[in-house]
Amino acid sequence: MQVTRFYTTTLFVLGVAVTAVADDTQKDTQMIEAKAESGQQARFVDFSTELGLPIAALGTLGEQIDDARLAADPVKLALAAKLLEAAEAAAGKQASLTAETVLTEAVDLAKERGNPAELTTIAKLSGGPAAADLEAVAEAATAATLEAGEST
C-alpha cells in the first residue's frame, strides 16, 4: 500500500515538474520571438545596391546603424539617418530600411534617455517641425536635471 502511494506521489510530482518546465520553455520561446521581430538588422541591408549608388559610405552604413543601436546612441543613429536621407534623395528612391525609420528610432531613443545634449543635437540634425518638439523636450530635461541637482 505504501509503495503504491509512493509511486503515485512520485508520478504526480514528476507530472507537475514536466508541466512547469514545458511552460517555462514556451514563455522563453515567445519572448525570443517577440525580441526578434522588434527591428530589422541594418547590417544585412545593402544600401548601395538598393539605392543604386556606388558610395563607399553606404557600404558600412548598416553596421553603423546596428552599432549605434547596440550602444543606444541616438546621435549616431541620427547621423546615419541623415546620410541615408541624402543618399535616398540622390537616388530618388528609398531603401528597405528608410532614413525616416532610422531617424524616428533616434528621436524615440533620445527622448527615452532624456539627455538634454543629445536631444538638442538631434533637434539640430532633424530640423523641421520635429526640431521644435525636441527642443522643448530638451529644455524640460535640462530643468529636471537642474531640479534633481538642487535636491541632492
N, C-alpha and C positions, 0 to 999 in steps of 0.2 A: 504494500500500500504506500509506504513512504518512498519507495523507489519510483513508483508511478507519479507521485506528487512531485518528486524532484525533477523527473524528466518533463513533466507538464510545465512546471515553473521555468525550467531552463529553456524550453521551446518558446514560451511566452516572452521571456526576456530577449532572446535572440530575435524574435519577430519584431519587437519594438525597436531594437538596435538597428536592424536592417532597414526598417522604415525610416528611422531618423537619419541614417546615413544617406539613403536614397533621396530624401527630401533636401538635405544639405547640398548634395550634388546637383540637384535640379536648380536650386537657388543660385549656386555658383555659375552654372551654365547660363542662366538667364542674365546674370549680372555681366558676364563677359560679353554676351551678345549685345547687350544694351550699350556697353562701352565701345564696342567695335563699330556700331552704327553712328556714333556721335560725330564723327568727322572724317573727311576724305584725306588720306595721306597725300600730301603735296609732292613728295619725292617721286611718286610714280606718275606724275603728270609731266609730259614732255611739252613744255610751254613753247619752245622754239618750233617744234614741228606743228603743233596745233595752231599756232598763230602764223606760221609760215615766215618767220623772221630769223635770219641767221645772226642772232645776237648772243655773244658769249655769256653775258649776264643771265640770260634766260636758262642757260644750261644748269646752273646751280640754284635757281630760284626756288625750286621745290624743296631742296634741303634747307635753304634759309628759312622758309616758312615753317617747316617742321621743327627746326631747331628753335625758332622763336616761340613756337607753341610749347615745346618741351621746357624751355626756360621761363615760360609765362612772361614773355617780354612784349608788351603791347606796342612799344615804339618800333622794335624790329619788324613786327607784323605790319605795322602801318607803312614803314619804308618799303617793304616787299610789295605791299598792295599798290603803292604809288608807282613803283617800277612796272608792275603788271598792268596798271591802268594806262601808263604811257605806251607800253607795247601793244595793248589792245587797241588804243587809239591809232597807232601807226599801222596796225594790220587791218583795222576796220572790222574786226570780229573779236569774239571772246573765246577764252579757253574753257575747258570743262570746269575748272576752278576759277571763278571770276575775281577780279580786283575788288568788286563791291562786296563779295562774300568775305574776303580776307580783311578788308577794312572794317566791316561790321564786327567781325570777330575781334579785331584790335580795339575798337571802341568799347565793346562789351567788357573785354578783359581789363581795360584801363579803368572803367567805371567800377568794376568789381574790386580792383586793387585799391582804388581811392587815392592814388599818389598824385598830388597836385601838379608836379613837374611833368609826369607822363601825360596827364590829361591835357595840360596846356600845349605840350609838344604835338600831341596827336590832333588837337584842335587846329593848330597852325598848318599841319600837314594835310588835313582833310579839307579845310575850307568849307565854304557854303553854309547852309543853314545848320548843319550838324555842329559846326565850329562854335556857334554861339551857345548851343546847349552844353557842349563840353567845357567851354569857358565858365559857364555858370556852375557846373559840377565841380570844376577845379577850385573855384572860389569857395564853394561850400566845404570842400575837402580841406582847403587851407584854413578856413575858420575853425573847423572841427579839430584840426591838428593843433592850432594855437590854443584853443579851449582846453584840449587834453593836456597840453604842456603847462598851462597855468594851474590846473588842478593837482598836478603832481609836485 
